[in-house]
């Protein structure tokens, strides 16, 4: 039998520092974990709303108590600036508190029977075991925003984190174990085989990651009839109208390009300028140059390292054939995988930066003559996650809200940033299945049954 590779996670700011080195979970190990979780799920579901709500409230308290440890670990393991890491921990706590209220929500409805006496009911119930496959860029928030609704709905959770975020997942697990029944929340470190085993074994699957892997997950889950949702890549556009406030817009877009080194599925990758691009181009170049690049733990850092040497190489290769306006070079004075925030223009229509998601602090500037052209350019990709529109015209904003083919539309706000209590997801190849977060999360992690009740004639 081929030996399974160990899971190794390193500090992208200081690569020699290994944060976790652990065996990958085998296929059989995943199957056994899911079987134990299925037993725990049955008891958890029948424990009632009050018990589940109290446990999730307690989980929020445990995460909040461990915030300093988690902030430090997030910054060290995935290179997230400490200010953003602090926000991620606070977000995870808020998500747990939000979903702690959800067990008290109605889980069905009463309907009038079409014929005769009796009752006609609909009732939601949990699937059983939720298999979660999560990325490295939000190592706490994304596992929590999937696990919290799954648990609130009465499921058990088995989490397979991306290898570069394994230490964060292994830190989260014992915090939740303090307040949840044994076997209800389990982490299975591993690579592709571990993930495939989880997709095959779980009763419901939620995935966030690359488009290529997401397609494979959807195909495998669908083949076995397992409910699945997949959040994948984004090629997000910011449309800038001539009436936009230039300095404010440039600051917002620069942050959406280079914040956390552009390693967000909601990061801005295309800046589409209507009319003369010169004013915004100059302001955006200056805004990008003023972005603080440095160690994640340093105060004021906005752009830390990218996750790996391969990621840095991909960003540098992506600017080939374009005119570089800012950045475009690695910061060799630092030990980690750093690259300067980058903006390019004068690209051919088929250039990879205009078609493919490049996970790093890089974006392309495109000039178009009018709003029709801007909408066509923004919609002219296979992804459809988020877009932003920068304008002082309400009419323009409303038209863009109608015609942009993305799941999220921001007006005079950056593409980055998501409210956890409303549905999240994209269109086209950015998403598959139902939305995440908010009430939509509860819907996905439950199944609906229709129940007919009639009085027996023997009574």
C-alpha positions in Angstrom: 0.0 0.0 0.0 1.3 3.5 -0.9 2.3 5.4 2.2 0.2 8.5 3.0 2.1 11.7 3.1 2.2 13.5 6.4 0.6 16.9 6.8 3.1 19.7 7.3 2.2 23.4 8.0 4.8 26.1 8.0 4.9 29.8 8.8 4.9 31.8 5.5 6.6 34.7 7.2 9.4 32.4 8.4 9.2 29.2 6.5 11.7 27.2 8.7 9.2 27.3 11.5 7.0 24.2 11.3 3.7 24.6 13.2 2.3 21.2 12.8 3.6 17.8 11.5 1.0 15.1 11.8 0.0 11.9 10.0 -2.7 12.2 7.4 -5.9 10.4 8.3 -6.3 7.3 6.2 -9.5 6.3 4.3 -10.4 3.8 6.9 -9.7 6.3 9.6 -12.2 8.7 8.1 -14.8 6.0 7.8 -14.4 5.1 11.5 -14.6 8.8 12.5 -17.8 9.3 10.5 -19.3 6.2 12.1 -18.6 7.5 15.6 -19.9 10.9 14.6 -23.2 9.4 13.3 -23.8 7.8 16.8 -23.1 11.2 18.5 -25.4 13.0 16.0 -28.4 10.9 17.0 -28.0 11.7 20.7 -27.3 15.4 19.9 -30.4 15.8 17.8 -32.6 14.2 20.5 -31.0 16.3 23.2 -33.3 19.2 22.3 -33.1 22.9 21.4 -32.1 24.1 24.8 -29.2 21.8 25.1 -27.8 22.6 21.6 -28.3 26.3 22.1 -26.5 26.3 25.5 -23.6 24.2 24.1 -23.1 26.6 21.2 -23.1 29.6 23.5 -20.5 27.8 25.6 -18.5 27.2 22.5 -18.5 30.9 21.7 -17.2 31.6 25.2 -14.4 29.1 24.8 -13.3 30.6 21.5 -13.4 34.1 23.0 -11.4 33.0 26.0 -8.7 31.6 23.7 -8.7 34.6 21.4 -5.1 35.7 22.0 -3.8 32.2 21.3 -5.9 31.9 18.2 -4.9 35.4 16.8 -1.3 34.5 17.2 -1.7 31.1 15.6 -3.7 32.4 12.6 -1.0 35.1 12.0 1.8 32.5 12.2 0.2 29.7 10.3 -1.4 31.5 7.3 0.4 34.9 7.4 -2.8 36.9 8.2 -2.0 40.4 9.6 -2.8 40.4 13.3 -5.6 43.1 12.8 -7.4 40.8 10.4 -6.7 37.7 12.6 -8.3 39.6 15.5 -11.3 40.3 13.4 -11.6 36.7 12.3 -11.6 35.4 15.8 -14.3 38.0 16.8 -16.3 36.9 13.7 -16.1 33.2 14.7 -17.4 34.1 18.2 -20.3 36.1 16.7 -21.2 33.3 14.3 -21.4 30.8 17.2 -23.6 33.2 19.2 -25.8 33.8 16.2 -26.4 30.1 15.5 -26.8 29.4 19.2 -30.2 31.1 18.8 -31.3 29.0 15.8 -32.3 25.8 17.5 -35.3 27.8 18.8 -36.5 28.7 15.4 -39.5 26.9 13.9 -38.5 23.7 12.1 -41.6 23.3 10.0 -45.2 24.4 9.3 -48.8 23.2 9.5 -50.8 23.1 6.3 -54.4 22.4 5.5 -54.9 18.9 4.0 -56.3 18.9 0.5 -58.9 16.4 1.4 -60.5 15.2 4.5 -59.7 15.8 8.2 -56.3 15.5 9.8 -53.1 17.5 9.7 -50.5 18.1 7.1 -47.0 19.0 8.4 -43.6 19.8 7.1 -40.6 19.3 9.4 -36.9 19.8 9.0 -34.4 17.4 10.5 -30.6 17.0 10.3 -28.9 14.9 7.7 -26.6 13.1 10.2 -22.9 13.8 9.7 -21.7 17.0 7.9 -18.4 16.6 6.1 -16.7 20.0 5.9 -13.7 20.6 3.6 -12.3 24.1 4.2 -9.5 26.3 2.8 -6.5 27.8 4.6 -7.2 31.5 4.1 -9.9 31.8 6.8 -8.7 28.9 9.1 -11.2 29.7 11.9 -14.1 31.7 10.4 -14.9 29.3 7.5 -14.9 26.1 9.6 -17.0 27.9 12.1 -19.5 29.3 9.7 -20.1 25.8 8.3 -19.9 23.9 11.6 -22.1 26.2 13.6 -25.3 25.9 11.5 -24.6 22.2 11.0 -24.4 21.7 14.8 -27.4 24.0 15.5 -29.5 21.9 13.1 -28.6 18.7 15.0 -25.8 17.2 12.9 -22.3 16.0 13.9 -19.3 17.5 12.1 -16.2 16.0 10.6 -13.8 18.7 9.4 -11.0 18.2 6.9 -9.0 21.5 6.8 -6.6 22.5 4.1 -3.1 21.3 5.1 -1.6 24.8 5.6 -4.3 25.5 8.2 -4.1 22.3 10.1 -2.7 23.8 13.3 -5.7 26.2 13.6 -8.2 23.4 13.1 -6.4 21.3 15.7 -6.5 24.2 18.1 -10.2 24.7 17.6 -11.2 21.0 18.1 -10.3 20.8 21.8 -12.0 24.1 22.5 -15.3 22.7 21.2 -14.7 19.3 22.8 -14.9 21.0 26.2 -18.6 21.8 25.6 -19.8 19.3 23.0 -20.5 15.6 23.3 -17.6 13.2 22.4 -17.4 12.5 18.7 -19.6 15.4 17.7 -16.9 17.6 16.2 -13.8 15.9 14.9 -10.8 17.0 12.7 -9.3 14.7 10.2 -6.0 16.1 8.9 -5.0 15.1 5.4 -4.7 15.6 1.7 -6.9 14.7 -1.3 -7.5 11.1 -0.2 -8.7 12.1 3.2 -11.1 14.6 1.6 -12.4 12.0 -0.9 -13.1 9.6 1.9 -15.0 12.2 3.8 -17.1 13.1 0.7 -17.9 9.4 0.2 -18.8 8.8 3.9 -20.6 11.9 5.1 -24.4 12.5 4.8 -24.0 16.1 3.7 -20.9 17.9 2.3 -19.9 21.6 2.4 -16.8 22.6 0.5 -14.8 25.9 0.1 -11.7 26.0 -2.1 -10.4 26.0 -5.6 -12.7 25.5 -8.6 -10.9 22.4 -9.8 -11.2 20.6 -6.5 -14.7 21.9 -6.0 -15.9 20.3 -9.2 -14.4 17.0 -8.2 -16.2 17.2 -4.8 -19.5 18.1 -6.4 -19.2 15.2 -8.9 -18.3 12.6 -6.3 -21.1 13.8 -3.9 -23.7 14.0 -6.6 -22.8 10.5 -7.8 -23.8 9.1 -4.4 -26.8 11.3 -3.9 -25.2 13.3 -1.1 -26.4 16.9 -0.7 -23.4 19.2 -1.5 -22.6 22.9 -1.6 -19.3 24.2 -3.0 -17.9 27.7 -2.8 -15.1 28.2 -5.3 -13.2 30.9 -7.1 -13.8 34.5 -7.8 -12.6 36.8 -10.6 -14.1 39.9 -9.0 -14.4 43.2 -10.7 -14.7 46.8 -9.3 -16.5 49.1 -11.7 -15.4 52.8 -11.3 -17.7 55.4 -12.9 -16.5 59.0 -13.8 -18.6 60.4 -11.0 -16.9 58.3 -8.3 -15.0 60.0 -5.5 -11.5 59.1 -6.7 -9.4 59.1 -3.5 -11.9 57.2 -1.4 -12.5 54.7 -4.2 -8.7 54.1 -4.8 -8.2 53.5 -1.0 -11.1 51.0 -0.9 -9.9 49.1 -4.1 -6.3 49.1 -3.0 -7.3 47.4 0.3 -9.4 44.9 -1.6 -6.5 44.1 -3.9 -3.7 43.8 -1.3 -5.3 43.3 2.1 -4.1 39.9 3.4 -1.9 39.7 0.3 -5.0 39.4 -1.9 -5.7 35.9 -0.5 -9.5 36.1 -0.3 -12.0 34.7 -2.7 -13.7 38.2 -2.5 -10.5 40.2 -3.4 -10.6 42.6 -6.3 -8.8 41.2 -9.4 -10.1 43.5 -12.1 -10.6 47.3 -12.0 -12.9 48.4 -14.8 -12.7 52.2 -15.3 -15.4 53.9 -17.4 -13.9 56.8 -19.3 -10.5 58.4 -18.8 -8.5 55.9 -16.6 -5.7 58.4 -15.7 -7.2 59.9 -12.5 -8.0 56.6 -10.9 -4.8 54.9 -12.2 -2.6 57.5 -10.6 -4.6 57.4 -7.3 -4.7 53.6 -7.2 -0.9 53.3 -7.8 -0.2 55.6 -5.0 -2.7 53.9 -2.7 -1.1 50.5 -3.4 2.4 51.9 -2.8 1.2 53.2 0.6 0.0 49.7 1.7 2.0 48.6 4.6 3.8 45.3 3.8 5.4 43.5 6.6 5.4 40.7 9.2 1.8 39.7 10.1 2.4 40.3 13.8 3.6 43.9 13.2 1.2 46.7 14.0 0.0 48.4 10.9 0.7 45.5 8.5 -2.0 45.2 5.8 -0.2 43.0 3.3 1.7 40.0 4.7 3.3 37.1 2.9 1.5 34.9 0.4 1.0 31.3 1.6 3.9 29.6 -0.3 6.8 30.0 -2.6 4.6 28.5 -5.4 1.9 31.1 -4.8 4.5 33.9 -5.1 5.8 32.4 -8.3 2.3 32.3 -9.7 1.8 36.0 -9.0 5.1 36.9 -10.7 4.3 34.7 -13.7 0.8 36.2 -14.0 2.1 39.7 -14.9 4.1 38.5 -18.0 3.0 40.5 -21.1 1.4 43.3 -19.1 2.6 46.8 -18.3 3.4 46.9 -14.6 2.1 50.1 -12.9 3.0 49.1 -9.3 4.8 46.2 -7.6 5.4 43.1 -9.7 8.5 42.1 -7.7 9.2 39.9 -4.7 10.5 41.6 -1.6 13.8 39.8 -1.2 14.8 41.6 1.9 12.3 39.5 3.9 12.7 35.8 4.8 9.1 34.9 4.0 7.1 34.7 0.7 6.5 38.4 0.1 5.5 40.2 -3.0 4.8 44.0 -3.5 1.1 44.9 -4.1 0.8 44.8 -7.9 -1.3 46.6 -10.5 -1.0 46.1 -14.3 -2.7 47.3 -17.5 -2.5 47.0 -21.3 -3.6 43.3 -21.2 -5.0 41.3 -24.1 -8.6 40.1 -23.6 -7.4 36.5 -23.1 -4.7 37.3 -20.6 -4.8 35.0 -17.5 -5.2 38.0 -15.1 -8.5 38.8 -16.8 -9.7 35.2 -16.8 -8.2 33.2 -13.9 -8.2 33.8 -10.2 -4.6 34.6 -9.1 -4.4 34.2 -5.4 -2.2 37.1 -4.4 -1.9 40.9 -4.2 -2.4 41.6 -7.9 -5.0 43.1 -10.1 -5.5 44.4 -13.7 -6.8 47.8 -14.7 -9.1 47.9 -17.8 -10.5 51.1 -19.4 -13.8 51.0 -21.2 -15.9 53.7 -22.9 -19.3 53.3 -21.1 -21.4 51.5 -18.6 -22.6 48.9 -21.1 -19.0 47.9 -21.8 -18.2 47.8 -18.1 -21.1 45.5 -17.4 -20.1 43.3 -20.3 -16.5 43.1 -19.1 -17.5 42.4 -15.5 -19.9 39.6 -16.5 -17.6 38.2 -19.2 -15.9 35.6 -17.0 -17.0 32.1 -15.9 -16.9 33.2 -12.2 -19.6 35.2 -10.5 -18.8 35.7 -6.8 -18.8 39.5 -6.0 -18.5 42.8 -7.7 -18.3 46.4 -6.6 -19.6 49.6 -8.2 -18.3 53.0 -7.4 -20.6 55.9 -8.3 -22.5 58.8 -7.0 -25.5 58.0 -9.2 -28.4 56.0 -7.7 -29.6 55.1 -11.1 -26.2 53.6 -12.1 -26.1 51.7 -8.8 -29.6 50.3 -9.3 -28.8 49.3 -12.9 -25.7 47.5 -11.8 -27.6 45.7 -9.1 -30.0 44.4 -11.7 -27.4 43.4 -14.4 -24.3 42.3 -12.6 -24.1 38.5 -12.7 -22.6 38.0 -9.2 -23.9 36.7 -5.9 -22.8 39.7 -4.0 -22.9 43.3 -5.2 -21.3 46.2 -3.3 -22.0 49.8 -4.0 -19.3 52.3 -2.9 -17.8 49.5 -0.8 -14.9 47.1 -1.4 -15.5 43.6 -2.8 -14.0 42.2 0.4 -16.0 41.8 3.6 -19.0 39.6 4.2 -21.9 39.9 6.7 -22.3 36.5 8.4 -26.0 36.7 9.0 -27.0 37.0 5.3 -26.7 34.4 2.5 -23.2 34.1 0.9 -22.5 32.6 -2.4 -21.8 33.3 -6.1 -23.2 32.6 -9.6 -21.9 30.5 -12.5 -18.7 28.6 -11.6 -18.2 30.4 -8.3 -20.7 28.3 -6.4 -22.7 25.1 -6.6 -25.8 24.3 -4.5 -27.5 26.5 -1.9 -26.1 29.5 -0.2 -24.1 29.6 3.1 -24.5 31.6 6.2 -27.6 33.1 7.9 -30.8 31.2 7.7 -29.6 29.6 4.4 -27.0 27.7 6.4 -29.7 26.1 8.5 -31.7 25.2 5.4 -28.8 23.4 3.8 -27.9 21.3 6.8 -31.4 20.0 7.2 -33.8 18.0 5.1 -37.6 18.6 4.8 -40.1 15.9 5.3 -43.9 16.1 4.7 -46.0 14.3 7.3 -49.7 13.5 6.9 -51.7 12.7 10.2 -55.1 11.2 10.1 -57.2 9.9 12.9 -57.6 6.1 12.9 -61.1 4.8 12.3 -60.5 2.4 15.2 -60.6 5.2 17.7 
